[in-house]
């Protein structure tokens, strides 16, 4: 069901006429769908408030006199500080939690392969678009229920995210257990320089800036000035793989924030200061379909394209970086054009690189 079928609102700015029609969920919803909703609810909560809650737990431990526990964890944090930049510490047990099966089935999420990857090589996948909460990237590369291991035997995925999240006690360990690592240059280089191959770094190229454009139907990608990942691929000799996730932008609506508006100015300022921004998003609720922070049940189809062969060059010139970056954007656009008709994109709609 399309997002605009869930969210119904009368024309804004008409006083008492501004009202949201509440459409409640029926009582006879199958149990498996309730499990799916619960799985996504805990994921959204962890994404939005998990780090803060974990920090509060640490403070409570200190304030309640368990200073020795807090001190031991602080020592552990100090000794373990660089782990998110050295491949992390994944747990197959966590990645196989049944909750992630329900999570993936909620949308549902599909991972689609277009060609094989050589397990003796390392790869850098560029994931597009960012969307609001990057559900497709998490579901496909941080859990074991969309078939990554079966589709790409011998390959190990690492999803890279902002390093700030690894500063929060307990939350950092939870992130790493699912295969999430830092997106720093050091972290990427560590993963992609491993001998023997079989490692895949996944970067959501557009980042926080692109999330501010995420809304149903948007095809705007923040990519023209994102070249750092190309330079790292060249230095490590890692093949580049474009990835496009159809449906990622259709999971949430977002408050209008055109460039130059007060909302957008505040969001951009936050992004430049903190490294991340806060899209003002909304979708459906837990027990009703009209308004809330739960994503719509919109299918996600993540298409993994063909690799672009990259020869190792420890000191690439600007021209070489620009050339490979242009080749990558061309391959991404081609991947989108080849598959867009299957997923409801009109013939006259194309990716917009900014």
Residue, then its C-alpha position, 0 to 999 in steps of 0.5 A: x500500500x502506498x504511503x499516501x494511502x496511510x496518511x490523510x490530511x485536509x488542506x493545511x492552514x484552514x483553522x479547524x479544518x486541519x485534522x488528521x483522520x485516524x484509521x485504527x488497525x483492526x483487532x483481528x490482525x494475524x499474530x505474525x504481523x504483530x510480531x513484525x510490528x513489535x520487531x520494527x518498533x524495537x528497532x526504531x526505538x533503538x535507532x532513535x533512543x538506544x544510545x541515550x538510554x544506554x548512557x542513562x543506564x551507565x549513569x544510573x549504575x554510577x549513581x547507585x553506588x556500583x562504581x566498581x562496575x562502572x570503573x571496570x566498564x570504563x577500563x574496558x572502553x578505554x582498552x577497546x576504543x579502537x575496535x570499531x575501527x579494526x573490524x569490530x566484533x560481530x556476533x553470529x548469534x545476534x545476527x541470527x536473532x529471530x527478531x530480525x526475521x520478523x523485522x525483514x518480513x515487516x516491509x518485506x526486505x529483498x536482496x537481489x544479486x545481479x552477478x557473482x562476487x569473487x571471494x578472493x577480492x575485497x569490495x566497497x559497496x556504495x548504498x543508495x539512497x540513505x532514506x530516513x533510517x536506512x532500513x534496507x542496509x541494516x536488514x540486508x547486511x546486519x542480519x542473516x535473513x535476506x540471504x547475503x551469505x547464500x548469495x555471496x558465499x565467502x563474503x563478510x559484510x561490514x556496514x559503516x556508520x558515524x564513529x560518534x555512536x561508538x562513544x556510548x557505553x553498551x550501545x557500541x557493543x550492541x552495534x558491533x555485534x551486528x557487524x556495524x563498524x566506524x566509517x572512518x578512513x582508518x576503519x575502511x582501510x582496515x577492512x579493505x586491506x585484509x589479505x585473502x579477500x572476502x570483505x565487503x565494506x558498505x557505505x551509505x554514500x549520501x549520509x545525513x545530507x541525503x536523509x533531508x531529501x528522503x520522502x516518497x518518490x524522491x530520487x535525489x542523491x547526494x553524490x557529486x562531491x562524495x569522492x572520499x570512498x573512491x580514493x580509499x577504493x583506489x588506495x586499497x585496490x577494492x572493487x566498487x559496487x553500486x547498490x540501489x535500494x528501491x522503496x527506501x525513500x517510501x518508508x516515511x513522509x517528511x516535513x517540508x524543508x526546502x533549501x533556504x527554509x528555516x527548518x532546513x537551515x537548522x537541520x544543515x547547521x546541526x549536520x555541520x556541527x554534529x556530523x548528523x541531522x534530524x529529519x522531521x519524519x512521520x509515517x504510521x503508528x503501532x495501533x493506527x495507520x494515520x500518524x506515528x514514527x513506525x515506517x510504512x509496510x513498503x517493500x524494499x528491493x536492494x539491487x546489488x550491481x556489477x563490480x567496477x574493477x579497481x587497480x590498486x594505486x596508493x597515490x591516486x591523482x585528482x584526475x584518476x579519482x574524478x574519472x573513477x567517480x564518474x564511472x561509478x555514478x554512470x554505473x549507478x545510473x545504469x543500474x537504476x535505469x535497468x531495474x526501475x520499471x520493475x519497481x514502479x518508477x516511470x520511464x521519464x523519472x531519473x536519478x538526480x545527483x547533487 
